[in-house]
Amino acid sequence: MEKKTILTTFGLMMMMLILSATTARADLCQDALKALLPCMPFLTGSDPPTPSANCCLGANEVLNKATTSEDRKALCVCFKNAAAQDGVKSDRAEQLPDLCKIKVPVPIKPGVDCNKL
């Protein structure tokens, strides 16, 4: 019962994030958040110290969609909003690219200025 409540709550939070992503490219934000769902246990610190294979696949999928500067800016805003609302640990977010062996074109830091990407 508790697991179902947590999943329902998480689903509602994701819906709110998706609806609040009215900045540029809300569709890109929605797709990226969905692709990164398998990463949430790692990013929030409730999973072992390495991301799952599905998490890394999702992270790579997001990276492949961020092809323009506007895409990267939109995803930056999207992720900053999601991280603040979902309790993402910034140190875990910074580790994700290295652990998944992917290179990201932008720094993964809470203080990054999305407008300068």
C-alpha positions in Angstrom: 0.0 0.0 0.0 2.8 2.4 0.9 4.6 1.7 -2.3 1.5 2.4 -4.3 1.0 5.7 -2.5 4.6 6.7 -3.2 4.2 5.9 -6.9 0.9 7.8 -7.1 2.5 10.8 -5.4 5.5 10.6 -7.7 3.3 10.4 -10.7 1.3 13.5 -9.6 4.5 15.4 -9.1 5.7 14.5 -12.5 2.4 15.6 -14.0 2.8 19.0 -12.2 6.3 19.3 -13.5 5.2 18.6 -17.0 2.4 21.1 -16.8 4.6 23.7 -15.2 7.2 23.4 -17.9 5.7 26.1 -20.0 9.1 27.5 -21.0 10.5 26.7 -24.4 10.2 23.1 -25.6 7.8 21.7 -22.9 7.6 18.6 -25.1 11.3 18.1 -24.9 11.1 18.5 -21.1 8.3 15.9 -20.8 10.2 13.4 -22.9 13.4 13.9 -21.0 11.8 13.5 -17.6 10.1 10.4 -18.7 13.4 9.0 -20.1 15.1 9.7 -16.8 12.5 8.1 -14.5 14.7 5.0 -14.1 17.4 7.4 -12.6 15.2 8.7 -9.8 16.3 6.1 -7.2 19.9 6.9 -7.9 19.4 10.7 -8.1 17.5 10.9 -4.9 20.0 8.7 -3.0 17.6 5.8 -2.3 19.4 3.3 -4.6 22.9 1.8 -4.6 25.7 4.1 -5.5 25.5 3.3 -9.2 22.8 4.1 -11.7 20.9 1.3 -13.3 21.5 0.3 -17.0 18.0 1.7 -17.8 19.0 5.0 -16.2 22.1 5.2 -18.4 20.0 4.4 -21.5 17.6 7.1 -20.6 20.4 9.6 -19.9 22.0 8.8 -23.3 18.6 9.2 -25.0 18.2 12.7 -23.5 21.7 13.6 -24.6 20.9 12.6 -28.1 17.8 14.8 -28.2 19.7 17.9 -27.0 21.0 18.8 -30.4 20.7 22.6 -30.3 21.5 25.4 -28.0 17.8 26.0 -27.5 17.3 22.4 -26.6 20.1 22.5 -24.0 18.7 25.7 -22.5 15.2 24.2 -22.3 16.5 21.0 -20.7 18.6 22.9 -18.3 15.6 24.8 -17.0 13.5 21.7 -17.0 16.1 19.7 -14.9 16.7 22.5 -12.5 13.0 22.8 -11.8 12.6 19.0 -11.5 15.7 18.6 -9.3 14.4 21.2 -6.8 11.0 19.7 -6.6 12.0 16.0 -6.5 14.8 16.1 -4.0 17.6 15.3 -6.5 21.0 15.2 -4.8 23.3 17.5 -6.8 26.3 15.3 -6.1 24.6 12.3 -7.6 23.4 14.4 -10.6 27.0 15.5 -11.2 28.2 11.8 -11.1 25.7 10.5 -13.5 27.5 11.3 -16.8 30.8 9.7 -15.6 29.0 6.6 -14.2 27.0 6.2 -17.4 30.1 6.9 -19.5 28.5 9.7 -21.5 29.8 13.2 -22.2 27.4 16.1 -21.7 28.0 19.5 -23.3 26.9 21.4 -20.2 28.0 21.4 -16.6 25.6 19.5 -14.3 25.7 21.9 -11.3 22.8 23.5 -9.4 24.1 27.0 -10.0 24.5 26.8 -13.8 23.1 29.7 -15.7 20.8 28.1 -18.3 20.7 31.3 -20.3 24.4 31.1 -21.0 24.3 27.7 -22.7 
